[in-house]
Amino acid sequence: MAISANSLIEDVARYLSDYEEDEAYVHWTKEDLLSYFKRAISIVAMTNQKRFVKKTEVKLVAGILQDVPESCESDVTVYGMANEDGVVTERARRTKIGLYPKLGRPVCSSRVKSDTYKLSSYDIDESNPRQIIVDPPVPEGTDATLIISCYQPPVVTSENSAVELGADLESAVFELMLYYAWGVDIEDQANRERSNQHWNNAMALMKLNLEMQQLAKQVAR
């Protein structure tokens, strides 16, 4: 199920008594509520990263260093080379590959032809986890694709955005939006208490959701 930014923005505005037929979004603008939605989605997604681990393609470039796509934030896993149909038929093997010794190896001297390049092994650069080290080096002119998976957090661009997060977490997003809304005026003791309560509600909902997921796994075994 997709969680709609528009729907949550309106629901939160109604809860805040800031949504009437003739006058709406007076104390909290749509832009404000959209920013709260973005932050709430970010928090909920981080605590449910597995829902946003997706496969993606990496077009190989000459050399041993391959950049992880910008859409990937963490949890990079390399599957292997894609065949003509875009399917990985052989899982790549991760081994410890020394980076600096490879830098001295000319790419053009590789014994692998560009049209038959085959990945032997790979590693993730410890000093820069956004780079994949491949062996053998990719020759110039190679047209090949590596399939990886990674955590790709949802992107909210406008009030028309929708995020595939699930109905089970919609309430947590709602509570977090209220946390930010009441947190604007932190000098007001009552508002600060309201804000803190909504934060606690959101954390309790996410904890309950995690416990339900773990219970479901145990039942399925």
Secondary structure, DSSP 8 states (H G I E B T S, - for coil): -EEEHHHHHHHHHHHTT-B-SS-BSSSS-HHHHHHHHHHHHHHHHHTTGGGGEEEEEEE--SEEEEE--TT--EEEEEEEEB-TTS-B-S---B----HHHHHTS-GGG-SS-GGG----EEEE-TT-TTEEEEEEEE-TT---EEEEEEE------STT-EEE--GGGHHHHHHHHHHHHHTT-TTSHHHHHHHHHHHHHHHHHHHHHHHHHHHHHHHH-
